[in-house]
Amino acid sequence: MKLFRITFFRHLQKTGETSYCYGADKDSAIKNWFEYNKDADWHFLYASEVTTEDGEVQFVKETNRVLGEA
């Protein structure tokens, strides 16, 4: 599983927020994100894969900010 950064916003909100979700590819990560947020008023903006080179993966795992399991 790969880790993806999901950027989203609430209706009428001007700034985006970020969460992280696992998926085999970008489409499955987006689908997983929607499953976790199906009851909320969130609007998806974009998803991008997080690589280990920038250290973000380790930070996200250490702070337990990932939706779902790997």
C-alpha positions in Angstrom: 0.0 0.0 0.0 1.1 3.5 -0.7 0.4 6.6 1.4 -1.5 9.5 -0.2 -2.0 13.1 0.9 -5.6 14.0 0.4 -6.5 17.7 0.2 -10.1 18.7 0.8 -12.3 21.5 2.0 -15.8 22.1 3.5 -18.5 23.7 1.6 -17.9 27.5 1.4 -14.5 27.1 3.0 -11.6 29.0 1.3 -8.7 27.0 2.6 -8.0 23.3 2.2 -7.2 20.8 4.8 -5.1 17.6 4.6 -5.5 14.1 5.7 -3.6 10.9 4.8 -5.0 7.6 3.5 -3.5 4.4 2.2 -4.3 2.9 -1.2 -2.9 0.7 -3.9 -3.1 3.7 -6.2 -4.5 7.3 -6.2 -8.0 6.2 -7.1 -8.2 3.6 -4.4 -6.9 6.1 -1.8 -9.5 8.6 -2.9 -12.2 5.9 -2.6 -10.9 4.9 0.9 -10.9 8.6 2.0 -14.5 9.0 0.8 -15.5 5.9 2.9 -14.1 7.5 6.0 -15.7 10.8 5.3 -19.0 9.8 3.8 -21.1 11.5 6.5 -19.2 14.8 6.4 -19.7 17.8 4.2 -16.2 17.5 2.7 -15.3 18.2 -0.9 -12.3 16.5 -2.5 -9.6 18.7 -4.1 -6.7 16.4 -5.0 -4.5 13.5 -3.9 -0.8 13.0 -4.3 1.5 10.2 -3.3 3.7 10.8 -0.3 7.3 9.5 -0.7 9.7 8.5 1.9 12.4 10.9 0.6 10.8 14.0 2.2 10.3 12.4 5.7 6.6 13.1 5.6 5.7 9.4 5.7 7.6 8.9 9.0 6.1 12.0 10.6 2.5 10.9 9.5 3.0 7.4 10.9 4.5 8.7 14.2 1.7 11.1 14.8 -1.0 8.5 13.8 -2.6 10.7 11.2 -3.4 8.0 8.7 -7.0 6.9 8.0 -7.2 3.1 7.9 -4.5 0.5 7.9 -1.7 -0.2 5.5 
